[in-house]
Amino acid sequence: LRVAIGLNSGSPILEDGDLFGTAVNVAARITDSADGGQVLASDVVRLLAAGKGFVFRPAGARRLEGMAEEVPLFEVVWQE
């Protein structure tokens, strides 16, 4: 099983036990851009993780559905 993962950070809206809002939508769109076995993150996640030992590789800017401009994405490099 090869799972695609998209990471974003922001302030979601909590309603009836569910999360909504731009931060959640961007995470979903990043997930849609990832290949199976790949973890893609937004630049805000990369910046928040600075100094924590994670390795990020530029994955290019992509046009995400519902976003006016291209969004720079970064692949999280896993070390076994």
PDB file of N, CA, C and O in Angstrom:
ATOM      1  N   LEU A   1       0.847  -1.178   0.000  1.00  0.00           N
ATOM      2  CA  LEU A   1       0.000   0.000   0.000  1.00  0.00           C
ATOM      3  C   LEU A   1       0.889   1.236   0.000  1.00  0.00           C
ATOM      4  O   LEU A   1       1.730   1.395   0.884  1.00  0.00           O
ATOM      5  N   ARG A   2       0.711   2.100  -0.972  1.00  0.00           N
ATOM      6  CA  ARG A   2       1.512   3.319  -1.087  1.00  0.00           C
ATOM      7  C   ARG A   2       0.593   4.514  -0.884  1.00  0.00           C
ATOM      8  O   ARG A   2      -0.224   4.845  -1.743  1.00  0.00           O
ATOM      9  N   VAL A   3       0.741   5.140   0.248  1.00  0.00           N
ATOM     10  CA  VAL A   3      -0.122   6.249   0.643  1.00  0.00           C
ATOM     11  C   VAL A   3       0.525   7.572   0.266  1.00  0.00           C
ATOM     12  O   VAL A   3       1.732   7.743   0.433  1.00  0.00           O
ATOM     13  N   ALA A   4      -0.262   8.501  -0.238  1.00  0.00           N
ATOM     14  CA  ALA A   4       0.197   9.863  -0.517  1.00  0.00           C
ATOM     15  C   ALA A   4      -0.230  10.745   0.646  1.00  0.00           C
ATOM     16  O   ALA A   4      -1.359  10.651   1.129  1.00  0.00           O
ATOM     17  N   ILE A   5       0.687  11.607   1.094  1.00  0.00           N
ATOM     18  CA  ILE A   5       0.405  12.463   2.245  1.00  0.00           C
ATOM     19  C   ILE A   5       0.723  13.913   1.882  1.00  0.00           C
ATOM     20  O   ILE A   5       1.747  14.203   1.263  1.00  0.00           O
ATOM     21  N   GLY A   6      -0.171  14.815   2.279  1.00  0.00           N
ATOM     22  CA  GLY A   6       0.036  16.250   2.102  1.00  0.00           C
ATOM     23  C   GLY A   6      -0.031  16.947   3.445  1.00  0.00           C
ATOM     24  O   GLY A   6      -0.967  16.722   4.213  1.00  0.00           O
ATOM     25  N   LEU A   7       0.945  17.790   3.740  1.00  0.00           N
ATOM     26  CA  LEU A   7       1.013  18.487   5.027  1.00  0.00           C
ATOM     27  C   LEU A   7       0.887  19.991   4.835  1.00  0.00           C
ATOM     28  O   LEU A   7       1.507  20.580   3.950  1.00  0.00           O
ATOM     29  N   ASN A   8       0.071  20.593   5.684  1.00  0.00           N
ATOM     30  CA  ASN A   8      -0.065  22.041   5.711  1.00  0.00           C
ATOM     31  C   ASN A   8      -0.325  22.452   7.150  1.00  0.00           C
ATOM     32  O   ASN A   8      -0.638  21.609   7.991  1.00  0.00           O
ATOM     33  N   SER A   9      -0.202  23.709   7.432  1.00  0.00           N
ATOM     34  CA  SER A   9      -0.449  24.224   8.771  1.00  0.00           C
ATOM     35  C   SER A   9      -1.271  25.496   8.672  1.00  0.00           C
ATOM     36  O   SER A   9      -1.121  26.270   7.726  1.00  0.00           O
ATOM     37  N   GLY A  10      -2.131  25.707   9.642  1.00  0.00           N
ATOM     38  CA  GLY A  10      -2.958  26.901   9.661  1.00  0.00           C
ATOM     39  C   GLY A  10      -4.052  26.742  10.697  1.00  0.00           C
ATOM     40  O   GLY A  10      -4.068  25.776  11.460  1.00  0.00           O
ATOM     41  N   SER A  11      -4.952  27.683  10.718  1.00  0.00           N
ATOM     42  CA  SER A  11      -6.055  27.669  11.691  1.00  0.00           C
ATOM     43  C   SER A  11      -7.328  27.145  11.035  1.00  0.00           C
ATOM     44  O   SER A  11      -7.961  27.862  10.260  1.00  0.00           O
ATOM     45  N   PRO A  12      -7.706  25.917  11.330  1.00  0.00           N
ATOM     46  CA  PRO A  12      -8.938  25.372  10.753  1.00  0.00           C
ATOM     47  C   PRO A  12     -10.163  25.880  11.518  1.00  0.00           C
ATOM     48  O   PRO A  12     -10.058  26.438  12.610  1.00  0.00           O
ATOM     49  N   ILE A  13     -11.302  25.667  10.913  1.00  0.00           N
ATOM     50  CA  ILE A  13     -12.583  25.988  11.539  1.00  0.00           C
ATOM     51  C   ILE A  13     -13.176  24.677  12.028  1.00  0.00           C
ATOM     52  O   ILE A  13     -13.320  23.728  11.257  1.00  0.00           O
ATOM     53  N   LEU A  14     -13.522  24.623  13.310  1.00  0.00           N
ATOM     54  CA  LEU A  14     -14.128  23.430  13.902  1.00  0.00           C
ATOM     55  C   LEU A  14     -15.637  23.612  13.930  1.00  0.00           C
ATOM     56  O   LEU A  14     -16.151  24.581  14.490  1.00  0.00           O
ATOM     57  N   GLU A  15     -16.342  22.659  13.312  1.00  0.00           N
ATOM     58  CA  GLU A  15     -17.798  22.717  13.273  1.00  0.00           C
ATOM     59  C   GLU A  15     -18.350  21.297  13.335  1.00  0.00           C
ATOM     60  O   GLU A  15     -18.054  20.467  12.476  1.00  0.00           O
ATOM     61  N   ASP A  16     -19.154  21.030  14.359  1.00  0.00           N
ATOM     62  CA  ASP A  16     -19.758  19.706  14.544  1.00  0.00           C
ATOM     63  C   ASP A  16     -18.720  18.584  14.521  1.00  0.00           C
ATOM     64  O   ASP A  16     -18.963  17.520  13.952  1.00  0.00           O
ATOM     65  N   GLY A  17     -17.564  18.825  15.139  1.00  0.00           N
ATOM     66  CA  GLY A  17     -16.532  17.800  15.233  1.00  0.00           C
ATOM     67  C   GLY A  17     -15.731  17.603  13.962  1.00  0.00           C
ATOM     68  O   GLY A  17     -14.926  16.675  13.883  1.00  0.00           O
ATOM     69  N   ASP A  18     -15.931  18.455  12.961  1.00  0.00           N
ATOM     70  CA  ASP A  18     -15.198  18.356  11.701  1.00  0.00           C
ATOM     71  C   ASP A  18     -14.370  19.618  11.496  1.00  0.00           C
ATOM     72  O   ASP A  18     -14.702  20.678  12.027  1.00  0.00           O
ATOM     73  N   LEU A  19     -13.290  19.501  10.724  1.00  0.00           N
ATOM     74  CA  LEU A  19     -12.417  20.640  10.455  1.00  0.00           C
ATOM     75  C   LEU A  19     -12.608  21.119   9.019  1.00  0.00           C
ATOM     76  O   LEU A  19     -12.680  20.320   8.086  1.00  0.00           O
ATOM     77  N   PHE A  20     -12.689  22.451   8.860  1.00  0.00           N
ATOM     78  CA  PHE A  20     -12.895  23.073   7.562  1.00  0.00           C
ATOM     79  C   PHE A  20     -11.940  24.254   7.414  1.00  0.00           C
ATOM     80  O   PHE A  20     -11.211  24.593   8.346  1.00  0.00           O
ATOM     81  N   GLY A  21     -11.947  24.871   6.250  1.00  0.00           N
ATOM     82  CA  GLY A  21     -11.204  26.111   6.042  1.00  0.00           C
ATOM     83  C   GLY A  21     -10.067  25.956   5.059  1.00  0.00           C
ATOM     84  O   GLY A  21      -9.783  24.868   4.558  1.00  0.00           O
ATOM     85  N   THR A  22      -9.425  27.080   4.799  1.00  0.00           N
ATOM     86  CA  THR A  22      -8.356  27.127   3.808  1.00  0.00           C
ATOM     87  C   THR A  22      -7.203  26.190   4.148  1.00  0.00           C
ATOM     88  O   THR A  22      -6.698  25.493   3.268  1.00  0.00           O
ATOM     89  N   ALA A  23      -6.778  26.162   5.410  1.00  0.00           N
ATOM     90  CA  ALA A  23      -5.652  25.307   5.792  1.00  0.00           C
ATOM     91  C   ALA A  23      -5.941  23.836   5.484  1.00  0.00           C
ATOM     92  O   ALA A  23      -5.064  23.107   5.018  1.00  0.00           O
ATOM     93  N   VAL A  24      -7.161  23.414   5.745  1.00  0.00           N
ATOM     94  CA  VAL A  24      -7.560  22.021   5.493  1.00  0.00           C
ATOM     95  C   VAL A  24      -7.658  21.769   3.988  1.00  0.00           C
ATOM     96  O   VAL A  24      -7.215  20.731   3.497  1.00  0.00           O
ATOM     97  N   ASN A  25      -8.242  22.728   3.257  1.00  0.00           N
ATOM     98  CA  ASN A  25      -8.364  22.569   1.804  1.00  0.00           C
ATOM     99  C   ASN A  25      -7.002  22.491   1.130  1.00  0.00           C
ATOM    100  O   ASN A  25      -6.803  21.678   0.227  1.00  0.00           O
ATOM    101  N   VAL A  26      -6.066  23.327   1.558  1.00  0.00           N
ATOM    102  CA  VAL A  26      -4.723  23.298   0.970  1.00  0.00           C
ATOM    103  C   VAL A  26      -4.043  21.957   1.260  1.00  0.00           C
ATOM    104  O   VAL A  26      -3.393  21.395   0.379  1.00  0.00           O
ATOM    105  N   ALA A  27      -4.185  21.443   2.471  1.00  0.00           N
ATOM    106  CA  ALA A  27      -3.611  20.129   2.802  1.00  0.00           C
ATOM    107  C   ALA A  27      -4.181  19.043   1.894  1.00  0.00           C
ATOM    108  O   ALA A  27      -3.450  18.169   1.429  1.00  0.00           O
ATOM    109  N   ALA A  28      -5.485  19.102   1.644  1.00  0.00           N
ATOM    110  CA  ALA A  28      -6.116  18.110   0.762  1.00  0.00           C
ATOM    111  C   ALA A  28      -5.593  18.233  -0.661  1.00  0.00           C
ATOM    112  O   ALA A  28      -5.349  17.222  -1.320  1.00  0.00           O
ATOM    113  N   ARG A  29      -5.418  19.452  -1.137  1.00  0.00           N
ATOM    114  CA  ARG A  29      -4.910  19.660  -2.503  1.00  0.00           C
ATOM    115  C   ARG A  29      -3.445  19.229  -2.622  1.00  0.00           C
ATOM    116  O   ARG A  29      -3.031  18.710  -3.658  1.00  0.00           O
ATOM    117  N   ILE A  30      -2.668  19.443  -1.565  1.00  0.00           N
ATOM    118  CA  ILE A  30      -1.278  18.976  -1.571  1.00  0.00           C
ATOM    119  C   ILE A  30      -1.260  17.449  -1.629  1.00  0.00           C
ATOM    120  O   ILE A  30      -0.462  16.860  -2.358  1.00  0.00           O
ATOM    121  N   THR A  31      -2.135  16.818  -0.864  1.00  0.00           N
ATOM    122  CA  THR A  31      -2.245  15.358  -0.904  1.00  0.00           C
ATOM    123  C   THR A  31      -2.566  14.883  -2.312  1.00  0.00           C
ATOM    124  O   THR A  31      -1.995  13.899  -2.783  1.00  0.00           O
ATOM    125  N   ASP A  32      -3.483  15.579  -2.989  1.00  0.00           N
ATOM    126  CA  ASP A  32      -3.844  15.218  -4.365  1.00  0.00           C
ATOM    127  C   ASP A  32      -2.641  15.320  -5.305  1.00  0.00           C
ATOM    128  O   ASP A  32      -2.587  14.612  -6.311  1.00  0.00           O
ATOM    129  N   SER A  33      -1.683  16.186  -4.993  1.00  0.00           N
ATOM    130  CA  SER A  33      -0.492  16.373  -5.833  1.00  0.00           C
ATOM    131  C   SER A  33       0.599  15.339  -5.572  1.00  0.00           C
ATOM    132  O   SER A  33       1.502  15.170  -6.391  1.00  0.00           O
ATOM    133  N   ALA A  34       0.521  14.652  -4.447  1.00  0.00           N
ATOM    134  CA  ALA A  34       1.564  13.687  -4.069  1.00  0.00           C
ATOM    135  C   ALA A  34       1.360  12.347  -4.774  1.00  0.00           C
ATOM    136  O   ALA A  34       0.234  11.926  -5.036  1.00  0.00           O
ATOM    137  N   ASP A  35       2.465  11.700  -5.068  1.00  0.00           N
ATOM    138  CA  ASP A  35       2.432  10.335  -5.597  1.00  0.00           C
ATOM    139  C   ASP A  35       2.349   9.356  -4.435  1.00  0.00           C
ATOM    140  O   ASP A  35       2.622   9.723  -3.292  1.00  0.00           O
ATOM    141  N   GLY A  36       1.978   8.122  -4.719  1.00  0.00           N
ATOM    142  CA  GLY A  36       1.958   7.086  -3.688  1.00  0.00           C
ATOM    143  C   GLY A  36       3.339   6.926  -3.073  1.00  0.00           C
ATOM    144  O   GLY A  36       4.332   6.824  -3.794  1.00  0.00           O
ATOM    145  N   GLY A  37       3.409   6.904  -1.758  1.00  0.00           N
ATOM    146  CA  GLY A  37       4.677   6.778  -1.059  1.00  0.00           C
ATOM    147  C   GLY A  37       5.392   8.096  -0.857  1.00  0.00           C
ATOM    148  O   GLY A  37       6.493   8.127  -0.307  1.00  0.00           O
ATOM    149  N   GLN A  38       4.782   9.182  -1.293  1.00  0.00           N
ATOM    150  CA  GLN A  38       5.418  10.501  -1.207  1.00  0.00           C
ATOM    151  C   GLN A  38       4.715  11.355  -0.148  1.00  0.00           C
ATOM    152  O   GLN A  38       3.495  11.303   0.004  1.00  0.00           O
ATOM    153  N   VAL A  39       5.512  12.141   0.577  1.00  0.00           N
ATOM    154  CA  VAL A  39       4.990  13.113   1.532  1.00  0.00           C
ATOM    155  C   VAL A  39       5.381  14.493   1.025  1.00  0.00           C
ATOM    156  O   VAL A  39       6.566  14.811   0.917  1.00  0.00           O
ATOM    157  N   LEU A  40       4.376  15.315   0.714  1.00  0.00           N
ATOM    158  CA  LEU A  40       4.618  16.684   0.279  1.00  0.00           C
ATOM    159  C   LEU A  40       4.152  17.639   1.363  1.00  0.00           C
ATOM    160  O   LEU A  40       3.153  17.393   2.040  1.00  0.00           O
ATOM    161  N   ALA A  41       4.889  18.735   1.521  1.00  0.00           N
ATOM    162  CA  ALA A  41       4.564  19.713   2.551  1.00  0.00           C
ATOM    163  C   ALA A  41       4.566  21.119   1.950  1.00  0.00           C
ATOM    164  O   ALA A  41       5.271  21.408   0.984  1.00  0.00           O
ATOM    165  N   SER A  42       3.758  21.973   2.555  1.00  0.00           N
ATOM    166  CA  SER A  42       3.763  23.389   2.176  1.00  0.00           C
ATOM    167  C   SER A  42       5.002  24.052   2.758  1.00  0.00           C
ATOM    168  O   SER A  42       5.676  23.489   3.620  1.00  0.00           O
ATOM    169  N   ASP A  43       5.291  25.258   2.277  1.00  0.00           N
ATOM    170  CA  ASP A  43       6.445  25.997   2.776  1.00  0.00           C
ATOM    171  C   ASP A  43       6.293  26.343   4.249  1.00  0.00           C
ATOM    172  O   ASP A  43       7.281  26.371   4.982  1.00  0.00           O
ATOM    173  N   VAL A  44       5.064  26.609   4.694  1.00  0.00           N
ATOM    174  CA  VAL A  44       4.854  26.941   6.106  1.00  0.00           C
ATOM    175  C   VAL A  44       5.244  25.763   7.000  1.00  0.00           C
ATOM    176  O   VAL A  44       5.794  25.971   8.081  1.00  0.00           O
ATOM    177  N   VAL A  45       4.970  24.540   6.573  1.00  0.00           N
ATOM    178  CA  VAL A  45       5.366  23.358   7.353  1.00  0.00           C
ATOM    179  C   VAL A  45       6.882  23.244   7.378  1.00  0.00           C
ATOM    180  O   VAL A  45       7.471  22.953   8.419  1.00  0.00           O
ATOM    181  N   ARG A  46       7.512  23.475   6.231  1.00  0.00           N
ATOM    182  CA  ARG A  46       8.981  23.423   6.165  1.00  0.00           C
ATOM    183  C   ARG A  46       9.595  24.445   7.123  1.00  0.00           C
ATOM    184  O   ARG A  46      10.547  24.134   7.839  1.00  0.00           O
ATOM    185  N   LEU A  47       9.060  25.643   7.135  1.00  0.00           N
ATOM    186  CA  LEU A  47       9.591  26.689   8.014  1.00  0.00           C
ATOM    187  C   LEU A  47       9.342  26.372   9.491  1.00  0.00           C
ATOM    188  O   LEU A  47      10.214  26.615  10.325  1.00  0.00           O
ATOM    189  N   LEU A  48       8.177  25.838   9.821  1.00  0.00           N
ATOM    190  CA  LEU A  48       7.882  25.488  11.211  1.00  0.00           C
ATOM    191  C   LEU A  48       8.756  24.339  11.709  1.00  0.00           C
ATOM    192  O   LEU A  48       9.021  24.230  12.906  1.00  0.00           O
ATOM    193  N   ALA A  49       9.203  23.482  10.788  1.00  0.00           N
ATOM    194  CA  ALA A  49      10.019  22.321  11.168  1.00  0.00           C
ATOM    195  C   ALA A  49      11.521  22.616  11.143  1.00  0.00           C
ATOM    196  O   ALA A  49      12.328  21.731  11.424  1.00  0.00           O
ATOM    197  N   ALA A  50      11.895  23.838  10.814  1.00  0.00           N
ATOM    198  CA  ALA A  50      13.318  24.198  10.736  1.00  0.00           C
ATOM    199  C   ALA A  50      14.023  23.884  12.051  1.00  0.00           C
ATOM    200  O   ALA A  50      13.526  24.204  13.130  1.00  0.00           O
ATOM    201  N   GLY A  51      15.184  23.254  11.942  1.00  0.00           N
ATOM    202  CA  GLY A  51      15.985  22.935  13.117  1.00  0.00           C
ATOM    203  C   GLY A  51      15.553  21.684  13.852  1.00  0.00           C
ATOM    204  O   GLY A  51      16.116  21.360  14.898  1.00  0.00           O
ATOM    205  N   LYS A  52      14.559  20.969  13.325  1.00  0.00           N
ATOM    206  CA  LYS A  52      14.036  19.773  13.991  1.00  0.00           C
ATOM    207  C   LYS A  52      14.579  18.473  13.401  1.00  0.00           C
ATOM    208  O   LYS A  52      14.176  17.386  13.815  1.00  0.00           O
ATOM    209  N   GLY A  53      15.499  18.585  12.429  1.00  0.00           N
ATOM    210  CA  GLY A  53      16.128  17.394  11.864  1.00  0.00           C
ATOM    211  C   GLY A  53      15.421  16.806  10.654  1.00  0.00           C
ATOM    212  O   GLY A  53      15.841  15.765  10.149  1.00  0.00           O
ATOM    213  N   PHE A  54      14.360  17.444  10.174  1.00  0.00           N
ATOM    214  CA  PHE A  54      13.681  16.953   8.976  1.00  0.00           C
ATOM    215  C   PHE A  54      14.404  17.464   7.743  1.00  0.00           C
ATOM    216  O   PHE A  54      14.992  18.545   7.758  1.00  0.00           O
ATOM    217  N   VAL A  55      14.356  16.680   6.675  1.00  0.00           N
ATOM    218  CA  VAL A  55      14.992  17.057   5.423  1.00  0.00           C
ATOM    219  C   VAL A  55      13.893  17.292   4.390  1.00  0.00           C
ATOM    220  O   VAL A  55      13.038  16.434   4.170  1.00  0.00           O
ATOM    221  N   PHE A  56      13.929  18.464   3.762  1.00  0.00           N
ATOM    222  CA  PHE A  56      12.954  18.824   2.741  1.00  0.00           C
ATOM    223  C   PHE A  56      13.679  19.055   1.421  1.00  0.00           C
ATOM    224  O   PHE A  56      14.729  19.696   1.382  1.00  0.00           O
ATOM    225  N   ARG A  57      13.107  18.523   0.340  1.00  0.00           N
ATOM    226  CA  ARG A  57      13.663  18.720  -0.999  1.00  0.00           C
ATOM    227  C   ARG A  57      12.622  19.486  -1.821  1.00  0.00           C
ATOM    228  O   ARG A  57      11.451  19.108  -1.823  1.00  0.00           O
ATOM    229  N   PRO A  58      13.020  20.546  -2.511  1.00  0.00           N
ATOM    230  CA  PRO A  58      12.057  21.278  -3.343  1.00  0.00           C
ATOM    231  C   PRO A  58      11.367  20.344  -4.339  1.00  0.00           C
ATOM    232  O   PRO A  58      12.019  19.550  -5.018  1.00  0.00           O
ATOM    233  N   ALA A  59      10.043  20.451  -4.414  1.00  0.00           N
ATOM    234  CA  ALA A  59       9.263  19.624  -5.333  1.00  0.00           C
ATOM    235  C   ALA A  59       8.593  20.482  -6.399  1.00  0.00           C
ATOM    236  O   ALA A  59       7.734  19.997  -7.137  1.00  0.00           O
ATOM    237  N   GLY A  60       8.981  21.760  -6.485  1.00  0.00           N
ATOM    238  CA  GLY A  60       8.426  22.648  -7.495  1.00  0.00           C
ATOM    239  C   GLY A  60       7.149  23.326  -7.034  1.00  0.00           C
ATOM    240  O   GLY A  60       6.510  22.904  -6.071  1.00  0.00           O
ATOM    241  N   ALA A  61       6.802  24.365  -7.731  1.00  0.00           N
ATOM    242  CA  ALA A  61       5.556  25.078  -7.453  1.00  0.00           C
ATOM    243  C   ALA A  61       4.452  24.449  -8.289  1.00  0.00           C
ATOM    244  O   ALA A  61       4.662  24.092  -9.448  1.00  0.00           O
ATOM    245  N   ARG A  62       3.299  24.321  -7.701  1.00  0.00           N
ATOM    246  CA  ARG A  62       2.178  23.687  -8.398  1.00  0.00           C
ATOM    247  C   ARG A  62       0.921  24.530  -8.236  1.00  0.00           C
ATOM    248  O   ARG A  62       0.718  25.196  -7.221  1.00  0.00           O
ATOM    249  N   ARG A  63       0.102  24.481  -9.245  1.00  0.00           N
ATOM    250  CA  ARG A  63      -1.188  25.155  -9.172  1.00  0.00           C
ATOM    251  C   ARG A  63      -2.158  24.188  -8.490  1.00  0.00           C
ATOM    252  O   ARG A  63      -2.456  23.116  -9.016  1.00  0.00           O
ATOM    253  N   LEU A  64      -2.635  24.577  -7.332  1.00  0.00           N
ATOM    254  CA  LEU A  64      -3.577  23.759  -6.578  1.00  0.00           C
ATOM    255  C   LEU A  64      -4.984  24.275  -6.823  1.00  0.00           C
ATOM    256  O   LEU A  64      -5.209  25.482  -6.901  1.00  0.00           O
ATOM    257  N   GLU A  65      -5.912  23.365  -6.941  1.00  0.00           N
ATOM    258  CA  GLU A  65      -7.305  23.739  -7.191  1.00  0.00           C
ATOM    259  C   GLU A  65      -7.792  24.741  -6.143  1.00  0.00           C
ATOM    260  O   GLU A  65      -7.618  24.533  -4.943  1.00  0.00           O
ATOM    261  N   GLY A  66      -8.394  25.811  -6.607  1.00  0.00           N
ATOM    262  CA  GLY A  66      -8.934  26.818  -5.712  1.00  0.00           C
ATOM    263  C   GLY A  66      -7.942  27.876  -5.267  1.00  0.00           C
ATOM    264  O   GLY A  66      -8.313  28.807  -4.552  1.00  0.00           O
ATOM    265  N   MET A  67      -6.685  27.750  -5.677  1.00  0.00           N
ATOM    266  CA  MET A  67      -5.657  28.714  -5.289  1.00  0.00           C
ATOM    267  C   MET A  67      -5.337  29.599  -6.496  1.00  0.00           C
ATOM    268  O   MET A  67      -5.186  29.100  -7.611  1.00  0.00           O
ATOM    269  N   ALA A  68      -5.234  30.901  -6.272  1.00  0.00           N
ATOM    270  CA  ALA A  68      -4.997  31.844  -7.359  1.00  0.00           C
ATOM    271  C   ALA A  68      -3.576  31.756  -7.909  1.00  0.00           C
ATOM    272  O   ALA A  68      -3.359  31.971  -9.101  1.00  0.00           O
ATOM    273  N   GLU A  69      -2.608  31.441  -7.047  1.00  0.00           N
ATOM    274  CA  GLU A  69      -1.213  31.385  -7.465  1.00  0.00           C
ATOM    275  C   GLU A  69      -0.638  29.991  -7.237  1.00  0.00           C
ATOM    276  O   GLU A  69      -1.179  29.199  -6.466  1.00  0.00           O
ATOM    277  N   GLU A  70       0.464  29.707  -7.919  1.00  0.00           N
ATOM    278  CA  GLU A  70       1.149  28.441  -7.685  1.00  0.00           C
ATOM    279  C   GLU A  70       1.688  28.406  -6.258  1.00  0.00           C
ATOM    280  O   GLU A  70       2.063  29.436  -5.697  1.00  0.00           O
ATOM    281  N   VAL A  71       1.719  27.223  -5.690  1.00  0.00           N
ATOM    282  CA  VAL A  71       2.167  27.033  -4.313  1.00  0.00           C
ATOM    283  C   VAL A  71       3.461  26.218  -4.328  1.00  0.00           C
ATOM    284  O   VAL A  71       3.481  25.126  -4.897  1.00  0.00           O
ATOM    285  N   PRO A  72       4.547  26.721  -3.716  1.00  0.00           N
ATOM    286  CA  PRO A  72       5.779  25.933  -3.660  1.00  0.00           C
ATOM    287  C   PRO A  72       5.604  24.753  -2.705  1.00  0.00           C
ATOM    288  O   PRO A  72       5.133  24.918  -1.580  1.00  0.00           O
ATOM    289  N   LEU A  73       5.981  23.578  -3.160  1.00  0.00           N
ATOM    290  CA  LEU A  73       5.866  22.371  -2.342  1.00  0.00           C
ATOM    291  C   LEU A  73       7.237  21.773  -2.104  1.00  0.00           C
ATOM    292  O   LEU A  73       8.173  21.990  -2.875  1.00  0.00           O
ATOM    293  N   PHE A  74       7.341  21.010  -1.016  1.00  0.00           N
ATOM    294  CA  PHE A  74       8.595  20.383  -0.621  1.00  0.00           C
ATOM    295  C   PHE A  74       8.329  18.933  -0.264  1.00  0.00           C
ATOM    296  O   PHE A  74       7.374  18.622   0.447  1.00  0.00           O
ATOM    297  N   GLU A  75       9.182  18.047  -0.765  1.00  0.00           N
ATOM    298  CA  GLU A  75       9.065  16.633  -0.417  1.00  0.00           C
ATOM    299  C   GLU A  75       9.807  16.392   0.889  1.00  0.00           C
ATOM    300  O   GLU A  75      10.943  16.836   1.059  1.00  0.00           O
ATOM    301  N   VAL A  76       9.165  15.695   1.798  1.00  0.00           N
ATOM    302  CA  VAL A  76       9.822  15.296   3.054  1.00  0.00           C
ATOM    303  C   VAL A  76      10.636  14.050   2.732  1.00  0.00           C
ATOM    304  O   VAL A  76      10.090  13.041   2.285  1.00  0.00           O
ATOM    305  N   VAL A  77      11.948  14.124   2.962  1.00  0.00           N
ATOM    306  CA  VAL A  77      12.857  13.020   2.646  1.00  0.00           C
ATOM    307  C   VAL A  77      12.965  12.146   3.892  1.00  0.00           C
ATOM    308  O   VAL A  77      13.414  12.595   4.947  1.00  0.00           O
ATOM    309  N   TRP A  78      12.548  10.900   3.752  1.00  0.00           N
ATOM    310  CA  TRP A  78      12.592   9.965   4.891  1.00  0.00           C
ATOM    311  C   TRP A  78      13.933   9.277   4.929  1.00  0.00           C
ATOM    312  O   TRP A  78      14.482   8.890   3.898  1.00  0.00           O
ATOM    313  N   GLN A  79      14.449   9.131   6.126  1.00  0.00           N
ATOM    314  CA  GLN A  79      15.697   8.405   6.323  1.00  0.00           C
ATOM    315  C   GLN A  79      15.390   7.154   7.131  1.00  0.00           C
ATOM    316  O   GLN A  79      14.889   7.229   8.253  1.00  0.00           O
ATOM    317  N   GLU A  80      15.699   6.003   6.545  1.00  0.00           N
ATOM    318  CA  GLU A  80      15.404   4.726   7.200  1.00  0.00           C
ATOM    319  C   GLU A  80      16.397   4.469   8.321  1.00  0.00           C
ATOM    320  O   GLU A  80      16.316   3.442   8.994  1.00  0.00           O
TER     321      GLU A  80
END
